Amino acid sequence: MAKKNKHNSAGTQAILALEKAGVAHTVHPYEHDPHSDLGYGLEAAKAIGADPRQVYKTLMVSVDGKLVVGVVPVDSKLDLKAVASAVGGKKATMADATVAERATGYVVGGISPLGQKTRHTTIVDESVLSHGTVYVSGGRRGLDVGLAPADLITLTAAKTAPIGRD
């Protein structure tokens, strides 16, 4: 059963999507440090005490002009060629931050693969399948949610592929 939390998290679209689907999840609020030099994802992993290989970041990519969501571990980089290949495209570039925010309804650093304003083709790094629980943004900076990889894949209608690299 979904766990509710009183840390101003219940209102995010990601949390609402999990609750609506009846997906078991945990909510992990933390104090976001705007001066952290770790980057959003590694900061989240450290703050919630999770292995960075289990914490996933959500990145928006433009593949041949179409927005695609790439989800990779926070200690990895997104392989743009692999994302393009995974969706049958030729050329991929990182989407402009403003475009990503408008398309998802979230702010950079808080973009969740769950509950986005518009559903986009989503590719999750295949490493997700090696974990019992993974963590993704809960829809704002300073909020992650833990859930089963299968639920993440189902809720986002994602395909898995080797899109992360060291």
Secondary structure, 3 states (H helix, E strand, C coil): CCCCCCCCCCCCHHHHHHHHHCCCCEEEECCCCCCCCCCHHHHHHHHHCCCCCCEEEEEEEEECCEEEEEEEECCCEECHHHHHHHCCCCCEEECCHHHHHHHHCCCCCCCCCCCCCCCCEEEEEHHHHHCCCEEEEEEECCEEEEECHHHHHHHHCCEEECCEEC
